[in-house]
């Protein structure tokens, strides 16, 4: 029956999503080439949008041959996915560096830092962020968004498990899911309504809301 072929197609898409690069850049020179290509891709996406975004224009803007670009990215879809991964990685770098300090921090400090990180990740090149979030699902790359969220949920869950005696809810996976998605939803809503709302007052409100969920007054 025709319907039975659908799962096979989903598997092929899933495998393609897992690999951002045709060839992984391992040497410093190769990494530098990829960085230049990704920078050019970001600039072109902002200037032209995805519809007019081409590998030829990216190569021209980056100052590399189209052959060099194709060593790492087989098509513009692969470039789109790599630009998103690079965007997430750059926004997560500071948070990752703070991970050991945050592991020992009080609940209030961790939640506030996560809210700040969420704001920062949306404020950094907001026009690019909007293009990526809109285009990834259209090109079979939605799971890349999910993976970045799951990474944040996993970090939050690990913290809650480590501090289990200090929080009331004991389903840490559910709590981590609620915390990250609550922050994401409020950040997106504020950005859509008025970007100026992404300020300390809203960070304080989100922190208070989530801390009261984790440590309700007794």
Backbone as a ProteinNet text record, in pm:
[ID]
protein_1_A
[PRIMARY]
XXXXXXXXXXXXXXXXXXXXXXXXXXXXXXXXXXXXXXXXXXXXXXXXXXXXXXXXXXXXXXXXXXXXXXXXXXXXXXXXXXXXXXXXXXXXXXXXXXXXXXXXXXXXXXXXXXXXXXXXXXXXXXXXXXXXXXXXXXXXXXXXXXXXXXXXXXXXXXXXXXXXXXXXXXXXXXXXXXXXXXXXXXXXXXXXXXXXXXXXXXXXXXXXXXXXXXXXXX
[TERTIARY]
84.2	0	87.9	47.9	131	165.8	69.7	92.5	212.9	245	351	489.5	500.1	630.7	671.2	575.7	602.8	713.4	716.6	821.9	961.4	980.6	1112.8	1158.4	1066.3	1100.1	1140.5	1069.6	1104.1	1242.9	1279	1411.7	1520.5	1499.8	1600.3	1618.3	1510	1519.2	1593.3	1564.2	1627.9	1777.8	1821.2	1964.8	2031.8	1967.5	2027.7	2037.6	1944.9	1948.1	2063.4	2103.3	2206.9	2343	2368.4	2498.9	2493.8	2560.2	2558.1	2656.8	2767.8	2873.1	2894.1	2925.3	2963.9	3097.7	3191.3	3321.2	3347.4	3377	3401.2	3532.4	3531.9	3656.7	3738.3	3849.5	3930	4055.6	4117.5	4236.9	4197.5	4291.4	4264.8	4230	4301	4274.4	4135	4095.8	3962.7	3854.6	3879.4	3783.2	3766.6	3879.2	3874.6	3793.5	3808.9	3732.6	3583.6	3547.6	3406.5	3350.5	3429.4	3383.3	3354.5	3442.1	3422	3295.6	3275.1	3156.1	3029.1	3031.4	2913.4	2884.2	2988.9	2969.2	2905	2954.1	2896.4	2751.5	2723.8	2587	2492.9	2537.7	2455.2	2422.9	2525.3	2504.6	2409	2422.2	2334.2	2190.6	2172.7	2037.4	1968.5	2043	1986.7	1956.6	2041.2	2025.5	1920.5	1914.7	1828.6	1713.1	1720.8	1622.8	1659.2	1588.6	1625.9	1592.8	1486.5	1441.7	1549.9	1625.2	1729.5	1870.1	1875.9	2002	2058.1	2179	2237	2379.3	2422.9	2559.2	2661.6	2629.1	2721.5	2744.5	2637.1	2650.5	2724.9	2701.3	2772.7	2922	2959.8	3101.4	3164.5	3092	3142.6	3163.5	3065.5	3074.1	3187.1	3205.2	3309.2	3448.7	3455.4	3583.9	3649.7	3566.1	3618	3556.7	3618.5	3563.2	3439.1	3351.3	3232.1	3271.9	3385	3434.1	3472.5	3534.6	3571.1	3446.2	3344.4	3219.1	3156.4	3154.1	3090.6	3166.7	3292.3	3364	3294.4	3232.1	3170.9	3018.2	2960.6	2815	2763.1	2687.7	2642.1	2537.2	2466.7	2360	2323.6	2230.7	2197.7	2116.6	2049.6	1977	2075.2	2186.8	2289.2	2349.5	2366.9	2419.5	2323.6	2195	2092.9	2102.9	2112	2122.5	2249.1	2360.3	2487.8	2487	2423.5	2412.8	2335.5	2228.1	2150.9	2235.4	2306.1	2389.4	2495.9	2554.9	2656.2	2594.4	2474.1	2401.5	2376.1	2330.3	2303.3	2432.8	2536.9	2664.7	2722.6	2718.2	2771.3	2693.4	2561.8	2478.7	2490.6	2532.7	2542.8	2680.5	2777.4	2917	2935.8	2881.1	2900	2830.1	2711.7	2637.5	2714.5	2772.2	2848.3	2971.3	3035.8	3154.7	3119.8	2995.4	2951.5	2895.9	2898.6	2823.4	2864.1	2993.9	3036.6	2992.5	3005.4	2962.1	2811.5	2737.2	2591.1	2544.5	2621.3	2581.8	2571.3	2651.3	2650.7	2566.9	2512.7	2439.8	2301.1	2242.6	2103.8	2008.4	1889.8	1789.9	1761.3	1748	1714.3	1820.5	1946.1	2056.9	2055.2	2034.5	2032	1916.7	1797.5	1680	1699.8	1753.2	1777.4	1879.2	1985	2087.6	2029.4	1941.7	1878.7	1786.7	1714.7	1627.3	1710.7	1824.9	1913.9	1966.2	2005.5	2056.1	1948.3	1824.3	1715.1	1695.2	1699.9	1686.5	1802.1	1924.1	2043.1	2037	1991.1	1987.9	1887.8	1781.6	1682.6	1720.2	1796.3	1836.4	1954.2	2034	2149.2	2100.6	2116.5	2072.7	1926.9	1833	1693.1	1633.8	1675.1	1623.4	1670.5	1797.4	1849.1	1778.3	1758.2	1689.2	1549.9	1480.3	1344.6	1347.7	1444.2	1455.6	1481.4	1573.9	1610.8	1493.2	1424.2	1311.8	1198.7	1180.1	1074.3	1114.2	1240.4	1283.2	1321.6	1376.1	1419.5	1306.8	1187.1	1080	1036.1	1046	1004.4	1096.8	1215.7	1314.4	1357.6	1266.4	1291.3	1398.4	1420.2	1526.7	1473.4	1345.8	1283.5	1348.5	1402.1	1458.8	1580.9	1644.9	1758.8	1713.3	1594.6	1539.6	1510.1	1447.8	1415.5	1538.3	1646.7	1769.6	1828.4	1824.8	1879.5	1795.2	1662.8	1575.6	1599.1	1615.6	1639.3	1771	1869.5	1997.1	1977.7	1901.6	1873.8	1791.7	1695	1614.3	1702.4	1795.1	1883.5	1971.3	2024.5	2106.9	2022.8	1900.4	1810.7	1772.3	1741.6	1705	1819.6	1941.9	2057.9	2074	2052.2	2061.4	1953.9	1830.6	1721.3	1744.5	1799.7	1830.6	1937.9	2036.4	2145.2	2095.1	1993.3	1938.4	1798.3	1774.2	1639.4	1584.8	1671.1	1625.3	1576.7	1609.5	1576.3	1451	1397	1279.7	1164.8	1043.8	925.5	887.1	871.4	835.3	949.9	915.5	1019	1020.5	932.2	942.4	1031.2	1162.6	1258.2	1254.5	1221.3	1211	1095.2	981.1	865.4	896.3	958.9	991.6	1085.3	1188.2	1283.5	1214.5	1126.2	1049	966.1	896.3	811	893.1	1007.2	1089.9	1139.6	1200.3	1259.6	1152.5	1042.6	938.8	861.8	848.3	786.4	872.7	1003.8	1095.8	1093.2	1097.1	1097.6	970.1	854.9	726.7	714.9	752.8	743.5	842.4	960	1059.6	1009.4	955.3	903.1	784.7	696.3	579.7	622.3	720.1	768.5	836.4	915	985.5	886.4	778	677.3	598	573	493	574.5	694.1	780.6	918.4	1020.1	1153.8	1207.6	1159.6	1204.4	1161.6	1065.1	1020.6	1125.8	1223.6	1329.4	1427.6	1384.7	1463.7	1466.9	1532.5	1548.7	1415.9	1319	1189	1123.8	1128.5	1070.2	1154.1	1285.4	1370.7	1334.1	1315	1274.7	1141.1	1046.3	912.8	919.1	995.4	1009.1	1078.3	1183.2	1254.8	1162.2	1083.9	990.4	886.3	830.3	728.3	780.4	899.3	951.7	1002.7	1064.4	1112.8	995.2	883.6	765.3	705.1	721.1	677	767.6	898.2	992.8	995.4	973.8	981.3	859.9	740.9	620	626.9	567.2	566	492.6	547.7	481.8	422.4
-120.3	0	125.5	233.3	353.8	411.5	403	465.6	406.2	280.3	213.6	265.5	342.3	393.3	519.7	584.8	711.4	701.8	599.6	593.4	591.7	521.7	516.1	655.1	735.3	872.8	955.8	939.1	1013.9	976	848.3	805.4	870.2	879.8	942.6	1089.4	1158.8	1297.8	1310.2	1218.1	1223	1203.4	1109.6	1086.5	1209.8	1276	1393.8	1508.5	1516.2	1622.9	1605.4	1481.3	1458	1508.7	1518.2	1557.2	1697.3	1792.8	1930.9	1950.7	1878.2	1898.5	1775.1	1797.9	1687.4	1631.3	1721.8	1682	1764.1	1698.1	1771	1848.9	1977.6	2056.2	2026	1957.2	1918.1	2004.5	2043.6	2127.1	2273.6	2349.1	2491	2568.4	2539.4	2610.7	2577.9	2450.9	2410.6	2474.2	2478.5	2539.9	2688.2	2753.6	2895.7	2916.9	2826	2836.1	2822.2	2724.9	2703.7	2825.6	2883.6	3002.2	3118.6	3135.5	3242.9	3216.2	3091.5	3054.7	3079.6	3040.9	3059.2	3207.7	3286.7	3431.3	3490.4	3449.6	3497.7	3452	3328.5	3275.5	3354	3386.7	3466.8	3602.5	3666.4	3799.5	3794.5	3690.9	3680.1	3648.7	3562.6	3532.6	3660	3743.4	3868.9	3965.8	3964	4059.8	4017.2	3888	3841.7	3752.8	3696.5	3595.3	3461.5	3355.9	3222.9	3201.8	3261.8	3238.1	3274.5	3382.9	3427.1	3390	3306.2	3262	3146.4	3161.4	3056.3	3024.2	2902.2	2862.6	2944.5	2979.3	3060.7	3197.5	3259.7	3391.1	3381.6	3273.6	3254.8	3241.7	3158.2	3139.6	3272.2	3347.5	3477.5	3574.2	3580.7	3670.8	3629	3497.2	3445.4	3455.2	3473.3	3480.3	3344.1	3240.1	3104.9	3049.6	2944.8	2883.7	2803.2	2784.2	2703	2559.8	2513.3	2379.4	2366.7	2471.2	2470	2465	2542.5	2540.5	2402.1	2339.1	2207.9	2097	2121.7	2023.3	2003.2	2110.2	2106.2	2107.3	2174	2189	2149.2	2039.7	1992.4	2080.6	2161.4	2245.6	2354.9	2441.1	2554.3	2508.3	2395.5	2340.2	2303	2239.5	2203.4	2328.8	2432.9	2559.4	2620.8	2616.2	2669.1	2600.6	2467.2	2392.1	2425.9	2441.3	2473.1	2613.2	2707	2844	2842.5	2763.1	2754.5	2693.6	2584.5	2520.3	2617.3	2694	2791.9	2902.3	2944.9	3048.2	3001.4	2877.3	2821.9	2807	2756.5	2735.2	2866.2	2970.7	3100.1	3155.7	3135	3186.6	3103.9	2978.3	2889.9	2892.9	2955.2	2947.4	2999.4	3117.9	3177.1	3094	3045.8	2964.2	2836	2774.3	2651	2676.5	2792.3	2825.2	2839.5	2880.7	2902.5	2776.4	2662.2	2545	2496.6	2496.2	2446.6	2540.2	2669.8	2768.3	2760.4	2742.6	2736.2	2609.6	2501.1	2374.2	2388.3	2476.9	2495.8	2616.3	2688.2	2811.6	2781.8	2875.8	2860.5	2857.1	2802.4	2789.4	2924.1	3027.9	3160.4	3209.6	3182.9	3228.5	3154.3	3023.2	2944.4	2987.4	3001.4	3037.2	3174.5	3267.6	3401.7	3394.6	3314.7	3304.3	3241.6	3142.2	3080.2	3179	3260.3	3361.3	3463.4	3504.1	3597.3	3537	3408.2	3338.9	3331.5	3303.6	3295.5	3430.2	3537.3	3671.6	3699.7	3668.8	3695.8	3620.4	3495.2	3413.2	3466.3	3533.7	3591.5	3734	3803.5	3940.6	3942.2	3834.8	3828.3	3802.6	3900.1	3890.6	3841.8	3917.8	3873.7	3846.8	3926.6	3904.4	3769.3	3734.4	3604.5	3492.4	3510.5	3409.6	3382.8	3487.8	3473.8	3395.4	3427.6	3355.2	3207.5	3177.9	3038.2	2959.1	3017.4	2947	2923.2	3015.9	2999.4	2900.2	2904	2824	2680.3	2654.6	2517.9	2414.9	2440.1	2340.8	2322.2	2427.1	2418.6	2329.9	2304.6	2228.5	2101.1	2047.1	1919.9	1924.1	2041.7	2055.1	2097.5	2071.8	2115	2052.2	1931	1862.8	1934.8	2019.5	2096.8	2192.5	2250.1	2338.4	2257.5	2141.6	2054.8	2011.5	1982.5	1937.6	2046.2	2170.7	2278.8	2297.7	2281.1	2290.1	2173.1	2053.4	1935.1	1946.3	2009.2	2030.2	2118.6	2227	2316.4	2244.9	2163.5	2086.5	1988.4	1923.7	1827.1	1891.4	2010.8	2081.9	2117.8	2165.8	2203.7	2082.2	1971.3	1848.4	1801	1804.4	1761.4	1848.5	1978.8	2069.3	2035.1	2015.9	1985.3	1853.8	1755.9	1628	1646	1729.4	1755.1	1829.1	1915.1	1995.2	1946.9	1818	1762.3	1796.7	1803.9	1831.2	1974.9	2062.3	2204.4	2244.5	2153.7	2188.1	2094.6	2144.9	2065.2	1964	2003.7	1904.1	1803.1	1676	1573.5	1501.6	1541.7	1493.2	1593.7	1569.8	1669.8	1686.1	1580	1590.6	1682.9	1667	1753	1897.2	1915.2	2050.9	2120.5	2048.8	2107.4	2144.5	2057.7	2085	2211.7	2223.4	2340	2468.6	2461.1	2579.8	2635.1	2548.7	2595.4	2643.2	2569.5	2610	2733.9	2751.8	2873.7	2994.5	2981.3	3090.8	3121.7	3016.1	3034	3103.6	3058.7	3116	3263.3	3295.7	3434.3	3524.9	3471.9	3549.9	3581.3	3480.7	3501.4	3598	3584	3672.6	3816.7	3837.5	3973.2	4031.1	3949.8	3995.9	4036.5	3956.5	3986.9	4113.3	4132.9	4249.2	4377.9	4371.6	4489.5	4444	4444.6	4398.4	4466	4587.7	4659	4587.4	4495.8	4420.4	4320.4	4289.7	4197	4273	4295.4	4375.3	4308.7	4374.4	4316.5	4296.1	4382.2	4367	4234.8	4199.1	4071.9	3954.7	3968.9	3862.9	3837.9	3946.8	3932.7	3859.6	3895.3	3834.2	3684.7	3649.4	3508.1	3429.7	3488.7	3422.5	3396.7	3498	3483.4	3376	3377.1	3280	3136.8	3111.3	2974.7	2931.1	3023.3	2988.5	2954.2	3024.8	2995.2	2858.6	2819.8	2685.5	2579.5	2605.8	2507.6	2505.4	2621.3	2632.7	2710.7	2651.3	2723.5	2756	2869.2	2908.6	2804.1	2770.3	2670.5	2737.6
0	0	0	-68.1	-76.5	60.2	155.7	285	357.9	329.9	403.8	367.3	260	219.8	295.4	360.6	428.3	532.9	622.3	722.4	662.6	549.1	485.8	445.7	394.1	354.5	475.7	585.9	706.1	756.3	743.1	787	704.4	572.6	487.2	526.2	552.3	592.5	725.5	817.9	948	937.2	852.5	835.2	777.5	682.7	620.5	720.1	814.9	913.6	1010.9	1035	1133.5	1089	959.2	908.4	849.8	917.7	869	755	757.7	659	573.1	445.2	357.2	404.7	441.5	494.2	619.2	732.2	855.9	847.5	881	880.2	1005.3	991.5	1107.1	1122	1011.6	1017.3	1039.7	1097.5	1126.7	999.8	890.7	765.1	712.9	722.1	676	762.5	894.4	985	953.5	921.6	886.8	759.1	661.6	536.1	563.1	646.3	680.6	753.8	844.6	917.8	822.3	723	623.7	541.8	503.8	426.1	507.6	635.4	720.6	744.3	760.6	776.6	651.2	534.7	408.2	394.4	434.7	426.2	516.2	637.6	728.1	666.6	611	552.4	434.1	350.6	234.2	274.5	372.1	419.1	467.9	538.1	587.5	474	371.4	261.6	159.4	129.1	20.2	63.2	186.4	225	161.8	199.5	152.3	4.5	-45.2	-183.1	-284.9	-259.5	-352.6	-304.9	-204.9	-144.6	-227.9	-282.9	-367.1	-322.9	-352.2	-317.1	-395.6	-521.3	-600.8	-537.5	-492.3	-429.2	-296.5	-221.9	-94.4	-121.3	-219.2	-253.4	-296.1	-379.1	-427	-310.3	-220.3	-104.8	-11.1	3.3	93.2	32.2	-100.5	-167.1	-183.3	-196.9	-219.1	-347.4	-401.2	-522	-486.8	-585.3	-561	-526.9	-583.1	-550.9	-404.8	-350.6	-208.1	-120.8	-159.8	-82.7	-85.7	-205.4	-218.2	-145.7	-109.8	-28.3	105.5	154.7	287.7	284.6	185.4	181	42.8	32	-98.7	-165	-86.9	-142.4	-41.6	-80.7	7.5	129.2	118	232.8	344.4	304.7	402.8	466.2	384.1	436.4	538	507.1	597.9	734.4	732.8	857.7	934.3	862	927	986.4	918.1	971.2	1102.1	1108.3	1232.9	1344.8	1315.9	1417.6	1469.2	1377.6	1417.3	1502.4	1466.5	1541.4	1684.9	1700.3	1833.3	1912.7	1846.9	1914.4	1966.6	1884.6	1927.8	2046	2045.5	2154.3	2282	2270	2387	2451.7	2383.6	2429.3	2571.6	2601.3	2733.4	2841	2809.7	2905.4	2935.6	2833.4	2851.6	2938	2919.9	2998.5	3146.7	3176.4	3314.7	3380.5	3310.8	3355.9	3495.6	3526.6	3657.7	3769.6	3745.3	3845	3865.2	3756.6	3766	3836.3	3824.5	3887.4	4039	4096.8	4242.5	4285	4189.3	4221	4275.9	4352.7	4398.4	4278.5	4301.3	4195.2	4128.1	4210	4156.5	4057.5	4088.9	4002.5	3869.2	3874.9	3751.3	3660.5	3718.2	3637.6	3573.8	3649.9	3593.1	3480.2	3497.9	3393	3266.8	3282.1	3166.2	3094.7	3172.3	3110.9	3033.6	3090.9	3022.3	2892.6	2899.4	2780.6	2672.4	2713.2	2616.2	2546.6	2623.3	2565.6	2469.5	2514.4	2432.6	2299.8	2305.1	2183.2	2081.4	2129.7	2038.3	1995.3	2081.1	2046.5	1949.3	1948.7	1858.9	1716.7	1631.1	1491.7	1482.6	1539	1542.1	1403.8	1303.1	1167.7	1114.3	1141.7	1099.2	1173.6	1302.2	1383.8	1327	1289.6	1233.4	1102	1013.9	886.6	910.9	1000.9	1027.3	1084.5	1182.4	1246.1	1146.5	1052.1	951.7	842.9	800.3	685.1	718.1	835.1	866.5	852	909.6	893.3	748.2	667.6	526.5	445	494.9	418.2	490.5	572.3	638.5	745	805	904.3	1041.3	1066.5	1191.8	1314	1297.7	1414.7	1469.5	1388.9	1439.5	1548.7	1532.7	1635.7	1760.9	1741	1853.6	1930.7	1858.7	1925	2013.7	1969.1	2051.9	2177.7	2165.4	2282.3	2377.1	2321.3	2405.2	2480.2	2417.9	2486.5	2609.2	2594.7	2707.4	2814.3	2771	2865.6	2942.1	2872.5	2937.3	3044	3015.2	3113.4	3236.2	3211.1	3321.1	3404.5	3336.7	3408.7	3498.9	3447.6	3526.6	3651.6	3636.1	3750.7	3854.2	3809.3	3901.7	3974.9	3906.2	3970.5	4077.2	4047.6	4141.4	4265.2	4246	4355.5	4394.4	4381.4	4405.5	4543.7	4643.4	4779.9	4797.1	4701.8	4715.3	4638.1	4555.2	4475.1	4508.5	4491.8	4527.1	4419.2	4291.8	4190	4173.6	4167.6	4156.7	4021.9	3931.8	3794	3720.1	3726.7	3677.9	3526.9	3456.8	3311.4	3273.9	3338.5	3313.2	3352.5	3468	3513.7	3416.5	3370.9	3276.4	3145.7	3099	2976.9	2994.2	3106.6	3130.8	3141.7	3209.4	3229.8	3096.5	3015.4	2889.2	2791.6	2780.6	2685.7	2733.2	2864.6	2916.8	2882.3	2905.5	2871.8	2722.3	2640.7	2494.7	2447.6	2499.5	2456.4	2496.6	2619.8	2665.5	2591.4	2562.9	2488.2	2348.2	2279.5	2143.8	2143.4	2243	2249.8	2272.3	2360.7	2386.9	2263.6	2195.5	2075.9	1966.7	1954.1	1852.2	1887	2015.2	2056.8	2054.8	2119.3	2126.2	2174.4	2088.6	2128.5	2254.3	2283.3	2403.5	2531.9	2520.5	2638.3	2686.1	2602.6	2643.8	2732.8	2856	2949	3086.4	3181.6	3315.3	3387	3359.8	3426.8	3389.1	3261	3218.4	3268	3270.5	3326.3	3472.4	3549.5	3690.4	3702.1	3615.1	3620.8	3587.8	3484.4	3446.6	3558	3615.4	3724.7	3841.8	3880.4	3993.2	3963.9	3843.3	3803.3	3816.5	3763.7	3761.3	3898.5	3972.3	4106.7	4197.6	4182.9	4265.6	4228	4102	4062.1	4125	4123.7	4178.2	4330.4	4390.6	4537.2	4588.9	4578.6	4621.1	4771.8	4808.1	4950.5	5031.6	5145.2	5232.4	5353.7
[MASK]
++++++++++++++++++++++++++++++++++++++++++++++++++++++++++++++++++++++++++++++++++++++++++++++++++++++++++++++++++++++++++++++++++++++++++++++++++++++++++++++++++++++++++++++++++++++++++++++++++++++++++++++++++++++++++

